[in-house]
Amino acid sequence: MIETRYTRQEIVEIVKMVRLDLYNRGLHCGADAIRKEMEAENIEPLPSGSTIGRILSLNGLTHRRTGYYEGD
């Protein structure tokens, strides 16, 4: 099992990519589901559920949204 350590910014990008991948596949795409996917891929450091939630919120990826829209 290979562990790769990522920078804070890389973790943010990974969270966003995993979230959009789950969303596009019609799967649950909340913080717990994202954390489980990242854990399965041995991503380190593994962020907490609340950290993932903050990342999603800051990037407009909540409530089935896929980002910020014109007029936001």
N, CA, C and O atoms as a Maestro MAE file, in Angstrom:
{
 s_m_m2io_version
 :::
 2.0.0
}

f_m_ct {
 s_m_title
 :::
 protein
 m_atom[288] {
  # First column is atom index #
  i_m_mmod_type
  r_m_x_coord
  r_m_y_coord
  r_m_z_coord
  i_m_residue_number
  s_m_chain_name
  s_m_pdb_residue_name
  s_m_pdb_atom_name
  i_m_atomic_number
  :::
  1 25 0.853 -1.165 0.000 1 A "MET " " N  " 7
  2 3 0.000 0.000 0.000 1 A "MET " " CA " 6
  3 2 0.903 1.232 0.000 1 A "MET " " C  " 6
  4 15 1.730 1.410 0.894 1 A "MET " " O  " 8
  5 25 0.731 2.077 -1.014 2 A "ILE " " N  " 7
  6 3 1.550 3.270 -1.159 2 A "ILE " " CA " 6
  7 2 0.774 4.470 -0.629 2 A "ILE " " C  " 6
  8 15 -0.365 4.711 -1.029 2 A "ILE " " O  " 8
  9 25 1.396 5.209 0.265 3 A "GLU " " N  " 7
  10 3 0.817 6.442 0.788 3 A "GLU " " CA " 6
  11 2 1.532 7.612 0.158 3 A "GLU " " C  " 6
  12 15 2.762 7.659 0.120 3 A "GLU " " O  " 8
  13 25 0.762 8.551 -0.332 4 A "THR " " N  " 7
  14 3 1.326 9.767 -0.889 4 A "THR " " CA " 6
  15 2 0.834 10.936 -0.054 4 A "THR " " C  " 6
  16 15 -0.365 11.062 0.192 4 A "THR " " O  " 8
  17 25 1.738 11.780 0.380 5 A "ARG " " N  " 7
  18 3 1.360 12.965 1.151 5 A "ARG " " CA " 6
  19 2 1.151 14.122 0.190 5 A "ARG " " C  " 6
  20 15 1.951 14.351 -0.717 5 A "ARG " " O  " 8
  21 25 0.074 14.838 0.403 6 A "TYR " " N  " 7
  22 3 -0.296 15.951 -0.456 6 A "TYR " " CA " 6
  23 2 -0.253 17.263 0.312 6 A "TYR " " C  " 6
  24 15 -0.359 17.281 1.538 6 A "TYR " " O  " 8
  25 25 -0.096 18.357 -0.418 7 A "THR " " N  " 7
  26 3 -0.136 19.675 0.190 7 A "THR " " CA " 6
  27 2 -1.587 20.030 0.502 7 A "THR " " C  " 6
  28 15 -2.512 19.361 0.043 7 A "THR " " O  " 8
  29 25 -1.770 21.068 1.272 8 A "ARG " " N  " 7
  30 3 -3.122 21.530 1.628 8 A "ARG " " CA " 6
  31 2 -3.921 21.867 0.371 8 A "ARG " " C  " 6
  32 15 -5.085 21.483 0.254 8 A "ARG " " O  " 8
  33 25 -3.300 22.583 -0.572 9 A "GLN " " N  " 7
  34 3 -4.014 22.963 -1.797 9 A "GLN " " CA " 6
  35 2 -4.351 21.733 -2.643 9 A "GLN " " C  " 6
  36 15 -5.422 21.676 -3.248 9 A "GLN " " O  " 8
  37 25 -3.460 20.761 -2.690 10 A "GLU " " N  " 7
  38 3 -3.759 19.530 -3.428 10 A "GLU " " CA " 6
  39 2 -4.931 18.792 -2.799 10 A "GLU " " C  " 6
  40 15 -5.763 18.232 -3.513 10 A "GLU " " O  " 8
  41 25 -5.008 18.783 -1.464 11 A "ILE " " N  " 7
  42 3 -6.129 18.136 -0.771 11 A "ILE " " CA " 6
  43 2 -7.435 18.827 -1.144 11 A "ILE " " C  " 6
  44 15 -8.439 18.156 -1.382 11 A "ILE " " O  " 8
  45 25 -7.436 20.151 -1.199 12 A "VAL " " N  " 7
  46 3 -8.637 20.896 -1.591 12 A "VAL " " CA " 6
  47 2 -9.069 20.470 -2.992 12 A "VAL " " C  " 6
  48 15 -10.251 20.215 -3.223 12 A "VAL " " O  " 8
  49 25 -8.136 20.392 -3.915 13 A "GLU " " N  " 7
  50 3 -8.459 20.007 -5.288 13 A "GLU " " CA " 6
  51 2 -8.958 18.559 -5.354 13 A "GLU " " C  " 6
  52 15 -9.878 18.255 -6.114 13 A "GLU " " O  " 8
  53 25 -8.364 17.683 -4.573 14 A "ILE " " N  " 7
  54 3 -8.800 16.285 -4.544 14 A "ILE " " CA " 6
  55 2 -10.226 16.193 -4.016 14 A "ILE " " C  " 6
  56 15 -11.046 15.466 -4.576 14 A "ILE " " O  " 8
  57 25 -10.530 16.922 -2.943 15 A "VAL " " N  " 7
  58 3 -11.891 16.921 -2.390 15 A "VAL " " CA " 6
  59 2 -12.878 17.361 -3.460 15 A "VAL " " C  " 6
  60 15 -13.919 16.729 -3.636 15 A "VAL " " O  " 8
  61 25 -12.567 18.431 -4.175 16 A "LYS " " N  " 7
  62 3 -13.463 18.932 -5.214 16 A "LYS " " CA " 6
  63 2 -13.649 17.907 -6.331 16 A "LYS " " C  " 6
  64 15 -14.766 17.696 -6.804 16 A "LYS " " O  " 8
  65 25 -12.564 17.277 -6.749 17 A "MET " " N  " 7
  66 3 -12.644 16.289 -7.830 17 A "MET " " CA " 6
  67 2 -13.433 15.059 -7.408 17 A "MET " " C  " 6
  68 15 -14.258 14.559 -8.172 17 A "MET " " O  " 8
  69 25 -13.188 14.569 -6.201 18 A "VAL " " N  " 7
  70 3 -13.919 13.395 -5.706 18 A "VAL " " CA " 6
  71 2 -15.399 13.719 -5.588 18 A "VAL " " C  " 6
  72 15 -16.248 12.912 -5.964 18 A "VAL " " O  " 8
  73 25 -15.708 14.897 -5.067 19 A "ARG " " N  " 7
  74 3 -17.109 15.301 -4.911 19 A "ARG " " CA " 6
  75 2 -17.815 15.336 -6.262 19 A "ARG " " C  " 6
  76 15 -18.917 14.805 -6.395 19 A "ARG " " O  " 8
  77 25 -17.191 15.957 -7.268 20 A "LEU " " N  " 7
  78 3 -17.812 16.043 -8.586 20 A "LEU " " CA " 6
  79 2 -17.918 14.675 -9.251 20 A "LEU " " C  " 6
  80 15 -18.888 14.406 -9.961 20 A "LEU " " O  " 8
  81 25 -16.941 13.815 -9.032 21 A "ASP " " N  " 7
  82 3 -17.006 12.459 -9.576 21 A "ASP " " CA " 6
  83 2 -18.188 11.696 -8.978 21 A "ASP " " C  " 6
  84 15 -18.950 11.062 -9.707 21 A "ASP " " O  " 8
  85 25 -18.340 11.754 -7.662 22 A "LEU " " N  " 7
  86 3 -19.466 11.083 -7.017 22 A "LEU " " CA " 6
  87 2 -20.793 11.660 -7.502 22 A "LEU " " C  " 6
  88 15 -21.733 10.915 -7.780 22 A "LEU " " O  " 8
  89 25 -20.868 12.978 -7.602 23 A "TYR " " N  " 7
  90 3 -22.084 13.648 -8.072 23 A "TYR " " CA " 6
  91 2 -22.436 13.193 -9.482 23 A "TYR " " C  " 6
  92 15 -23.589 12.863 -9.759 23 A "TYR " " O  " 8
  93 25 -21.451 13.174 -10.371 24 A "ASN " " N  " 7
  94 3 -21.690 12.790 -11.769 24 A "ASN " " CA " 6
  95 2 -22.103 11.336 -11.920 24 A "ASN " " C  " 6
  96 15 -22.776 10.975 -12.886 24 A "ASN " " O  " 8
  97 25 -21.706 10.502 -10.972 25 A "ARG " " N  " 7
  98 3 -22.103 9.085 -11.007 25 A "ARG " " CA " 6
  99 2 -23.414 8.853 -10.266 25 A "ARG " " C  " 6
  100 15 -23.875 7.716 -10.168 25 A "ARG " " O  " 8
  101 25 -24.016 9.913 -9.747 26 A "GLY " " N  " 7
  102 3 -25.306 9.797 -9.067 26 A "GLY " " CA " 6
  103 2 -25.219 9.156 -7.692 26 A "GLY " " C  " 6
  104 15 -26.204 8.608 -7.198 26 A "GLY " " O  " 8
  105 25 -24.047 9.221 -7.071 27 A "LEU " " N  " 7
  106 3 -23.838 8.621 -5.758 27 A "LEU " " CA " 6
  107 2 -23.905 9.693 -4.679 27 A "LEU " " C  " 6
  108 15 -23.869 10.887 -4.976 27 A "LEU " " O  " 8
  109 25 -24.004 9.261 -3.422 28 A "HIS " " N  " 7
  110 3 -23.946 10.208 -2.313 28 A "HIS " " CA " 6
  111 2 -22.629 10.964 -2.413 28 A "HIS " " C  " 6
  112 15 -21.578 10.370 -2.652 28 A "HIS " " O  " 8
  113 25 -22.696 12.284 -2.227 29 A "CYS " " N  " 7
  114 3 -21.479 13.083 -2.414 29 A "CYS " " CA " 6
  115 2 -21.262 14.052 -1.254 29 A "CYS " " C  " 6
  116 15 -20.760 15.160 -1.444 29 A "CYS " " O  " 8
  117 25 -21.642 13.627 -0.058 30 A "GLY " " N  " 7
  118 3 -21.408 14.427 1.135 30 A "GLY " " CA " 6
  119 2 -20.012 14.196 1.686 30 A "GLY " " C  " 6
  120 15 -19.230 13.417 1.140 30 A "GLY " " O  " 8
  121 25 -19.719 14.882 2.770 31 A "ALA " " N  " 7
  122 3 -18.385 14.840 3.362 31 A "ALA " " CA " 6
  123 2 -17.967 13.415 3.754 31 A "ALA " " C  " 6
  124 15 -16.822 13.024 3.531 31 A "ALA " " O  " 8
  125 25 -18.882 12.649 4.331 32 A "ASP " " N  " 7
  126 3 -18.524 11.287 4.756 32 A "ASP " " CA " 6
  127 2 -18.207 10.396 3.561 32 A "ASP " " C  " 6
  128 15 -17.265 9.605 3.609 32 A "ASP " " O  " 8
  129 25 -18.986 10.520 2.490 33 A "ALA " " N  " 7
  130 3 -18.738 9.718 1.286 33 A "ALA " " CA " 6
  131 2 -17.405 10.099 0.642 33 A "ALA " " C  " 6
  132 15 -16.658 9.238 0.178 33 A "ALA " " O  " 8
  133 25 -17.122 11.393 0.622 34 A "ILE " " N  " 7
  134 3 -15.860 11.861 0.050 34 A "ILE " " CA " 6
  135 2 -14.689 11.356 0.884 34 A "ILE " " C  " 6
  136 15 -13.684 10.900 0.339 34 A "ILE " " O  " 8
  137 25 -14.817 11.437 2.190 35 A "ARG " " N  " 7
  138 3 -13.748 10.970 3.079 35 A "ARG " " CA " 6
  139 2 -13.486 9.482 2.881 35 A "ARG " " C  " 6
  140 15 -12.336 9.044 2.861 35 A "ARG " " O  " 8
  141 25 -14.558 8.710 2.735 36 A "LYS " " N  " 7
  142 3 -14.423 7.262 2.527 36 A "LYS " " CA " 6
  143 2 -13.691 6.967 1.219 36 A "LYS " " C  " 6
  144 15 -12.845 6.074 1.171 36 A "LYS " " O  " 8
  145 25 -14.012 7.714 0.154 37 A "GLU " " N  " 7
  146 3 -13.328 7.531 -1.134 37 A "GLU " " CA " 6
  147 2 -11.845 7.881 -1.017 37 A "GLU " " C  " 6
  148 15 -10.987 7.173 -1.544 37 A "GLU " " O  " 8
  149 25 -11.556 8.976 -0.325 38 A "MET " " N  " 7
  150 3 -10.159 9.391 -0.160 38 A "MET " " CA " 6
  151 2 -9.388 8.380 0.687 38 A "MET " " C  " 6
  152 15 -8.218 8.104 0.419 38 A "MET " " O  " 8
  153 25 -10.040 7.836 1.699 39 A "GLU " " N  " 7
  154 3 -9.399 6.832 2.546 39 A "GLU " " CA " 6
  155 2 -9.089 5.571 1.740 39 A "GLU " " C  " 6
  156 15 -8.036 4.958 1.921 39 A "GLU " " O  " 8
  157 25 -10.003 5.185 0.853 40 A "ALA " " N  " 7
  158 3 -9.792 4.002 0.015 40 A "ALA " " CA " 6
  159 2 -8.616 4.189 -0.939 40 A "ALA " " C  " 6
  160 15 -7.976 3.219 -1.346 40 A "ALA " " O  " 8
  161 25 -8.338 5.438 -1.292 41 A "GLU " " N  " 7
  162 3 -7.218 5.742 -2.188 41 A "GLU " " CA " 6
  163 2 -5.932 6.056 -1.421 41 A "GLU " " C  " 6
  164 15 -4.935 6.464 -2.017 41 A "GLU " " O  " 8
  165 25 -5.956 5.867 -0.106 42 A "ASN " " N  " 7
  166 3 -4.782 6.096 0.749 42 A "ASN " " CA " 6
  167 2 -4.231 7.514 0.644 42 A "ASN " " C  " 6
  168 15 -3.017 7.716 0.631 42 A "ASN " " O  " 8
  169 25 -5.112 8.473 0.570 43 A "ILE " " N  " 7
  170 3 -4.699 9.875 0.495 43 A "ILE " " CA " 6
  171 2 -4.340 10.358 1.891 43 A "ILE " " C  " 6
  172 15 -5.115 10.200 2.835 43 A "ILE " " O  " 8
  173 25 -3.168 10.944 2.011 44 A "GLU " " N  " 7
  174 3 -2.674 11.473 3.278 44 A "GLU " " CA " 6
  175 2 -2.211 12.898 3.087 44 A "GLU " " C  " 6
  176 15 -1.588 13.182 2.064 44 A "GLU " " O  " 8
  177 25 -2.468 13.796 3.985 45 A "PRO " " N  " 7
  178 3 -3.250 13.607 5.202 45 A "PRO " " CA " 6
  179 2 -4.742 13.563 4.868 45 A "PRO " " C  " 6
  180 15 -5.220 14.322 4.026 45 A "PRO " " O  " 8
  181 25 -5.461 12.678 5.528 46 A "LEU " " N  " 7
  182 3 -6.894 12.510 5.323 46 A "LEU " " CA " 6
  183 2 -7.626 13.573 6.131 46 A "LEU " " C  " 6
  184 15 -7.551 13.576 7.360 46 A "LEU " " O  " 8
  185 25 -8.338 14.482 5.452 47 A "PRO " " N  " 7
  186 3 -9.029 15.548 6.192 47 A "PRO " " CA " 6
  187 2 -10.246 15.005 6.942 47 A "PRO " " C  " 6
  188 15 -10.813 13.978 6.568 47 A "PRO " " O  " 8
  189 25 -10.634 15.703 7.991 48 A "SER " " N  " 7
  190 3 -11.818 15.312 8.754 48 A "SER " " CA " 6
  191 2 -13.065 15.641 7.948 48 A "SER " " C  " 6
  192 15 -13.011 16.384 6.968 48 A "SER " " O  " 8
  193 25 -14.181 15.079 8.373 49 A "GLY " " N  " 7
  194 3 -15.448 15.353 7.711 49 A "GLY " " CA " 6
  195 2 -15.801 16.831 7.750 49 A "GLY " " C  " 6
  196 15 -16.312 17.374 6.771 49 A "GLY " " O  " 8
  197 25 -15.532 17.489 8.879 50 A "SER " " N  " 7
  198 3 -15.857 18.916 8.988 50 A "SER " " CA " 6
  199 2 -14.960 19.757 8.081 50 A "SER " " C  " 6
  200 15 -15.410 20.765 7.536 50 A "SER " " O  " 8
  201 25 -13.713 19.362 7.913 51 A "THR " " N  " 7
  202 3 -12.821 20.078 6.996 51 A "THR " " CA " 6
  203 2 -13.310 19.913 5.563 51 A "THR " " C  " 6
  204 15 -13.325 20.877 4.796 51 A "THR " " O  " 8
  205 25 -13.707 18.713 5.201 52 A "ILE " " N  " 7
  206 3 -14.250 18.479 3.858 52 A "ILE " " CA " 6
  207 2 -15.506 19.321 3.658 52 A "ILE " " C  " 6
  208 15 -15.690 19.913 2.595 52 A "ILE " " O  " 8
  209 25 -16.366 19.379 4.665 53 A "GLY " " N  " 7
  210 3 -17.572 20.194 4.584 53 A "GLY " " CA " 6
  211 2 -17.258 21.659 4.347 53 A "GLY " " C  " 6
  212 15 -17.936 22.321 3.561 53 A "GLY " " O  " 8
  213 25 -16.230 22.175 5.022 54 A "ARG " " N  " 7
  214 3 -15.821 23.574 4.825 54 A "ARG " " CA " 6
  215 2 -15.299 23.797 3.408 54 A "ARG " " C  " 6
  216 15 -15.599 24.814 2.782 54 A "ARG " " O  " 8
  217 25 -14.521 22.848 2.910 55 A "ILE " " N  " 7
  218 3 -14.004 22.957 1.538 55 A "ILE " " CA " 6
  219 2 -15.165 23.002 0.546 55 A "ILE " " C  " 6
  220 15 -15.171 23.820 -0.373 55 A "ILE " " O  " 8
  221 25 -16.140 22.125 0.733 56 A "LEU " " N  " 7
  222 3 -17.300 22.096 -0.161 56 A "LEU " " CA " 6
  223 2 -18.055 23.420 -0.105 56 A "LEU " " C  " 6
  224 15 -18.424 23.980 -1.137 56 A "LEU " " O  " 8
  225 25 -18.277 23.909 1.096 57 A "SER " " N  " 7
  226 3 -19.018 25.160 1.274 57 A "SER " " CA " 6
  227 2 -18.293 26.338 0.632 57 A "SER " " C  " 6
  228 15 -18.911 27.145 -0.063 57 A "SER " " O  " 8
  229 25 -16.997 26.441 0.861 58 A "LEU " " N  " 7
  230 3 -16.214 27.548 0.307 58 A "LEU " " CA " 6
  231 2 -16.170 27.528 -1.219 58 A "LEU " " C  " 6
  232 15 -15.928 28.557 -1.849 58 A "LEU " " O  " 8
  233 25 -16.405 26.358 -1.812 59 A "ASN " " N  " 7
  234 3 -16.340 26.224 -3.266 59 A "ASN " " CA " 6
  235 2 -17.713 26.070 -3.909 59 A "ASN " " C  " 6
  236 15 -17.811 25.714 -5.083 59 A "ASN " " O  " 8
  237 25 -18.775 26.336 -3.149 60 A "GLY " " N  " 7
  238 3 -20.120 26.280 -3.702 60 A "GLY " " CA " 6
  239 2 -20.555 24.895 -4.120 60 A "GLY " " C  " 6
  240 15 -21.336 24.744 -5.059 60 A "GLY " " O  " 8
  241 25 -20.061 23.887 -3.438 61 A "LEU " " N  " 7
  242 3 -20.370 22.501 -3.803 61 A "LEU " " CA " 6
  243 2 -21.286 21.839 -2.778 61 A "LEU " " C  " 6
  244 15 -21.055 20.700 -2.370 61 A "LEU " " O  " 8
  245 25 -22.315 22.553 -2.371 62 A "THR " " N  " 7
  246 3 -23.271 22.007 -1.412 62 A "THR " " CA " 6
  247 2 -24.658 21.973 -2.041 62 A "THR " " C  " 6
  248 15 -24.907 22.632 -3.050 62 A "THR " " O  " 8
  249 25 -25.533 21.222 -1.456 63 A "HIS " " N  " 7
  250 3 -26.937 21.148 -1.882 63 A "HIS " " CA " 6
  251 2 -27.083 20.831 -3.366 63 A "HIS " " C  " 6
  252 15 -27.839 21.487 -4.083 63 A "HIS " " O  " 8
  253 25 -26.342 19.805 -3.819 64 A "ARG " " N  " 7
  254 3 -26.404 19.318 -5.201 64 A "ARG " " CA " 6
  255 2 -25.918 20.341 -6.223 64 A "ARG " " C  " 6
  256 15 -26.222 20.228 -7.410 64 A "ARG " " O  " 8
  257 25 -25.174 21.324 -5.770 65 A "ARG " " N  " 7
  258 3 -24.608 22.325 -6.679 65 A "ARG " " CA " 6
  259 2 -23.280 21.827 -7.225 65 A "ARG " " C  " 6
  260 15 -22.621 20.985 -6.616 65 A "ARG " " O  " 8
  261 25 -22.895 22.355 -8.375 66 A "THR " " N  " 7
  262 3 -21.618 21.990 -8.980 66 A "THR " " CA " 6
  263 2 -20.673 23.178 -9.046 66 A "THR " " C  " 6
  264 15 -19.716 23.167 -9.820 66 A "THR " " O  " 8
  265 25 -20.928 24.189 -8.251 67 A "GLY " " N  " 7
  266 3 -20.053 25.355 -8.202 67 A "GLY " " CA " 6
  267 2 -20.871 26.622 -8.123 67 A "GLY " " C  " 6
  268 15 -22.080 26.584 -7.896 67 A "GLY " " O  " 8
  269 25 -20.206 27.741 -8.310 68 A "TYR " " N  " 7
  270 3 -20.877 29.034 -8.300 68 A "TYR " " CA " 6
  271 2 -21.487 29.290 -9.661 68 A "TYR " " C  " 6
  272 15 -20.915 28.918 -10.685 68 A "TYR " " O  " 8
  273 25 -22.637 29.920 -9.675 69 A "TYR " " N  " 7
  274 3 -23.323 30.231 -10.918 69 A "TYR " " CA " 6
  275 2 -23.344 31.738 -11.115 69 A "TYR " " C  " 6
  276 15 -23.170 32.502 -10.166 69 A "TYR " " O  " 8
  277 25 -23.556 32.156 -12.349 70 A "GLU " " N  " 7
  278 3 -23.660 33.584 -12.652 70 A "GLU " " CA " 6
  279 2 -24.756 34.191 -11.787 70 A "GLU " " C  " 6
  280 15 -25.864 33.659 -11.722 70 A "GLU " " O  " 8
  281 25 -24.459 35.274 -11.139 71 A "GLY " " N  " 7
  282 3 -25.426 35.925 -10.273 71 A "GLY " " CA " 6
  283 2 -25.281 35.559 -8.806 71 A "GLY " " C  " 6
  284 15 -25.969 36.135 -7.962 71 A "GLY " " O  " 8
  285 25 -24.407 34.619 -8.480 72 A "ASP " " N  " 7
  286 3 -24.184 34.237 -7.081 72 A "ASP " " CA " 6
  287 2 -23.424 35.324 -6.359 72 A "ASP " " C  " 6
  288 15 -23.139 35.191 -5.169 72 A "ASP " " O  " 8
  :::
 }
 m_bond[287] {
  # First column is bond index #
  i_m_from
  i_m_to
  i_m_order
  :::
  1 1 2 1
  2 2 3 1
  3 3 4 2
  4 3 5 1
  5 5 6 1
  6 6 7 1
  7 7 8 2
  8 7 9 1
  9 9 10 1
  10 10 11 1
  11 11 12 2
  12 11 13 1
  13 13 14 1
  14 14 15 1
  15 15 16 2
  16 15 17 1
  17 17 18 1
  18 18 19 1
  19 19 20 2
  20 19 21 1
  21 21 22 1
  22 22 23 1
  23 23 24 2
  24 23 25 1
  25 25 26 1
  26 26 27 1
  27 27 28 2
  28 27 29 1
  29 29 30 1
  30 30 31 1
  31 31 32 2
  32 31 33 1
  33 33 34 1
  34 34 35 1
  35 35 36 2
  36 35 37 1
  37 37 38 1
  38 38 39 1
  39 39 40 2
  40 39 41 1
  41 41 42 1
  42 42 43 1
  43 43 44 2
  44 43 45 1
  45 45 46 1
  46 46 47 1
  47 47 48 2
  48 47 49 1
  49 49 50 1
  50 50 51 1
  51 51 52 2
  52 51 53 1
  53 53 54 1
  54 54 55 1
  55 55 56 2
  56 55 57 1
  57 57 58 1
  58 58 59 1
  59 59 60 2
  60 59 61 1
  61 61 62 1
  62 62 63 1
  63 63 64 2
  64 63 65 1
  65 65 66 1
  66 66 67 1
  67 67 68 2
  68 67 69 1
  69 69 70 1
  70 70 71 1
  71 71 72 2
  72 71 73 1
  73 73 74 1
  74 74 75 1
  75 75 76 2
  76 75 77 1
  77 77 78 1
  78 78 79 1
  79 79 80 2
  80 79 81 1
  81 81 82 1
  82 82 83 1
  83 83 84 2
  84 83 85 1
  85 85 86 1
  86 86 87 1
  87 87 88 2
  88 87 89 1
  89 89 90 1
  90 90 91 1
  91 91 92 2
  92 91 93 1
  93 93 94 1
  94 94 95 1
  95 95 96 2
  96 95 97 1
  97 97 98 1
  98 98 99 1
  99 99 100 2
  100 99 101 1
  101 101 102 1
  102 102 103 1
  103 103 104 2
  104 103 105 1
  105 105 106 1
  106 106 107 1
  107 107 108 2
  108 107 109 1
  109 109 110 1
  110 110 111 1
  111 111 112 2
  112 111 113 1
  113 113 114 1
  114 114 115 1
  115 115 116 2
  116 115 117 1
  117 117 118 1
  118 118 119 1
  119 119 120 2
  120 119 121 1
  121 121 122 1
  122 122 123 1
  123 123 124 2
  124 123 125 1
  125 125 126 1
  126 126 127 1
  127 127 128 2
  128 127 129 1
  129 129 130 1
  130 130 131 1
  131 131 132 2
  132 131 133 1
  133 133 134 1
  134 134 135 1
  135 135 136 2
  136 135 137 1
  137 137 138 1
  138 138 139 1
  139 139 140 2
  140 139 141 1
  141 141 142 1
  142 142 143 1
  143 143 144 2
  144 143 145 1
  145 145 146 1
  146 146 147 1
  147 147 148 2
  148 147 149 1
  149 149 150 1
  150 150 151 1
  151 151 152 2
  152 151 153 1
  153 153 154 1
  154 154 155 1
  155 155 156 2
  156 155 157 1
  157 157 158 1
  158 158 159 1
  159 159 160 2
  160 159 161 1
  161 161 162 1
  162 162 163 1
  163 163 164 2
  164 163 165 1
  165 165 166 1
  166 166 167 1
  167 167 168 2
  168 167 169 1
  169 169 170 1
  170 170 171 1
  171 171 172 2
  172 171 173 1
  173 173 174 1
  174 174 175 1
  175 175 176 2
  176 175 177 1
  177 177 178 1
  178 178 179 1
  179 179 180 2
  180 179 181 1
  181 181 182 1
  182 182 183 1
  183 183 184 2
  184 183 185 1
  185 185 186 1
  186 186 187 1
  187 187 188 2
  188 187 189 1
  189 189 190 1
  190 190 191 1
  191 191 192 2
  192 191 193 1
  193 193 194 1
  194 194 195 1
  195 195 196 2
  196 195 197 1
  197 197 198 1
  198 198 199 1
  199 199 200 2
  200 199 201 1
  201 201 202 1
  202 202 203 1
  203 203 204 2
  204 203 205 1
  205 205 206 1
  206 206 207 1
  207 207 208 2
  208 207 209 1
  209 209 210 1
  210 210 211 1
  211 211 212 2
  212 211 213 1
  213 213 214 1
  214 214 215 1
  215 215 216 2
  216 215 217 1
  217 217 218 1
  218 218 219 1
  219 219 220 2
  220 219 221 1
  221 221 222 1
  222 222 223 1
  223 223 224 2
  224 223 225 1
  225 225 226 1
  226 226 227 1
  227 227 228 2
  228 227 229 1
  229 229 230 1
  230 230 231 1
  231 231 232 2
  232 231 233 1
  233 233 234 1
  234 234 235 1
  235 235 236 2
  236 235 237 1
  237 237 238 1
  238 238 239 1
  239 239 240 2
  240 239 241 1
  241 241 242 1
  242 242 243 1
  243 243 244 2
  244 243 245 1
  245 245 246 1
  246 246 247 1
  247 247 248 2
  248 247 249 1
  249 249 250 1
  250 250 251 1
  251 251 252 2
  252 251 253 1
  253 253 254 1
  254 254 255 1
  255 255 256 2
  256 255 257 1
  257 257 258 1
  258 258 259 1
  259 259 260 2
  260 259 261 1
  261 261 262 1
  262 262 263 1
  263 263 264 2
  264 263 265 1
  265 265 266 1
  266 266 267 1
  267 267 268 2
  268 267 269 1
  269 269 270 1
  270 270 271 1
  271 271 272 2
  272 271 273 1
  273 273 274 1
  274 274 275 1
  275 275 276 2
  276 275 277 1
  277 277 278 1
  278 278 279 1
  279 279 280 2
  280 279 281 1
  281 281 282 1
  282 282 283 1
  283 283 284 2
  284 283 285 1
  285 285 286 1
  286 286 287 1
  287 287 288 2
  :::
 }
}
